[in-house]
C-alpha cells in the first residue's frame, strides 16, 4: 500500500493517529533515555514528525511538531518536569523544532496545492514523482546543517571545560551558518507560495543598486570562499525606482546558484547598467554552463539538471523568474561560447540621480 493513501483518512483520524504516534514514541523513549540520551530522543521525535508530513495534512503535522517539542522539553530536557531550559544549546535545539515545522508545513501545503490540480492519472503520477523528488532533495538539504548544529552542540556540551573561547566562538559560528542555510530553504518555500498566491506586490521606491549588490556580496562571503566575485560599481549609475526586496531576491538567488554550481576558483561577474528606461542586471560565470536541451526548463519549479550532484530543491531560479515577472521584467539565460553561463535581467524602471532624490 502506498504511503500516500494515508491521506484518505479523515482529518479527525489524522489528528488522533498523529497524537498517538507522538505519545507512544515519547513513552518508549522515556524508559530508554538513560541509554540513548535526550538529544537522540529529539531526533527520533523529529523523524516521526517528518514522516507525518509526508502522509498527513498540514494542521495535524503542525500539531504534532508543537506537541513533540513541548513533550521533549518537559520530560527530557534538563531540568525535567519543567518548561525551563537549562542551557543556550538546548534552547537552540528546541527552537529548531519550529524551523523544521515551518519547512514541513510549507512543503505539505505546496504538495496539497499541486494535488488539487491533478485531474487525470498522468497528472497524479507526475505529482507523486515531483513529491518524491522534492522530499528527497529537501531531506538532503536539511541533513547537512542539522548534523552541523547537533555536532557543534555536542562538542560544546561534552568539552565545555576543555574548549577555549576561540573554539567555542568558531562552533557558534558554524551553528549560525547552518541556521542561515535552513532559513534560506524556508524563505524560498514561502516566497514561492506567496508568489503563486499573488500575495506579494511590488513596493516601488528609489534604490541604489551599487549599494544593494555590495550588501548581497557581503552576505554571501561564507559561500564564496572558494570563488571570485567581480563587481565594479559605476559612479554615474542612477538610482532606480523599483522594489528593493524583489531585486535582492533576484540577485541573491542568481549569485547563490552560480556559487553552488560552478567549480572552485570560478569567476562570477555581476554588472548593473541603465538601458534606456530599464535597469539591466547580468550575472555571469566561467563555469561549464547549462546543457542546451535543458535551458528551457531551468526556471521550472523543483527542476534540477540531470547531471546535478550538489543537492538543492530546484526553487532558486524559479523564484528569480517569479520576482522578475512581478516587476514586469524579462529574464534571459544563455551559454557563453568561451564557457559558462550568463543571466540577464531587464527591469522597467524610472531613474534619477541622488541630487534629484535629495531635493524631492
C-alpha positions, 0 to 999 in steps of 0.5 A: 500500500502506498504511503500516500493513501494515508491521506484518505483518512479523515482529518479527525483520524489524522489528528488522533493517529498523529497524537498517538504516534507522538505519545507512544514514541515519547513513552518508549523513549522515556524508559530508554533515555538513560541509554540513548540520551535526550538529544537522540530522543529529539531526533527520533521525535523529529523523524516521526514528525517528518514522516507525518508530513509526508502522509498527513495534512498540514494542521495535524503535522503542525500539531504534532511538531508543537506537541513533540517539542513541548513533550521533549522539553518537559520530560527530557530536557534538563531540568525535567518536569519543567518548561525551563531550559537549562542551557543556550544549546538546548534552547537552540535545539528546541527552537529548531523544532519550529524551523523544521515545522515551518519547512514541513508545513510549507512543503505539505501545503505546496504538495496539497496545492499541486494535488488539487490540480491533478485531474487525470492519472498522468497528472497524479503520477507526475505529482507523486514523482515531483513529491518524491523528488522534492522530499528527497532533495529537501531531506538532503538539504536539511541533513547537512546543517542539522548534523552541523548544529547537533555536532557543534552542540555536542562538542560544546556540551561534552568539552565545555571545560576543555574548549577555549573561547576561540573554539567555542566562538568558531562552533557558534559560528558554524551553528549560525551558518547552518541556521542561515542555510535552513532559513534560506530553504524556508524563505524560498518555500514561502516566497514561492507560495506567496508568489503563486498566491499573488500575495506579494506586490511590488513596493516601488521606491528609489534604490541604489543598486551599487549599494544593494549588490555590495550588501548581497556580496557581503552576505554571501562571503561564507559561500564564496570562499572558494570563488571570485566575485567581480563587481565594479560599481559605476559612479554615474549609475542612477538610482532606480525606482523599483522594489528593493526586496524583489531585486535582492531576491533576484540577485541573491538567488542568481549569485547563490546558484552560480556559487553552488554550481560552478567549480572552485576558483570560478569567476562570477561577474555581476554588472548593473547598467541603465538601458534606456528606461530599464535597469539591466542586471547580468550575472555571469560565470566561467563555469561549464554552463547549462546543457542546451536541451535543458535551458528551457526548463531551468526556471521550472519549479523543483527542476534540477539538471540531470547531471546535478550532484550538489543537492538543492530543491530546484526553487532558486531560479524559479523564484528569480523568474517569479520576482522578475515577472512581478516587476514586469521584467524579462529574464534571459539565460544563455551559454557563453561560447568561451564557457559558462553561463550568463543571466540577464535581467531587464527591469522597467524602471524610472531613474534619477540621480541622488541630487534629484532624490535629495531635493524631492 
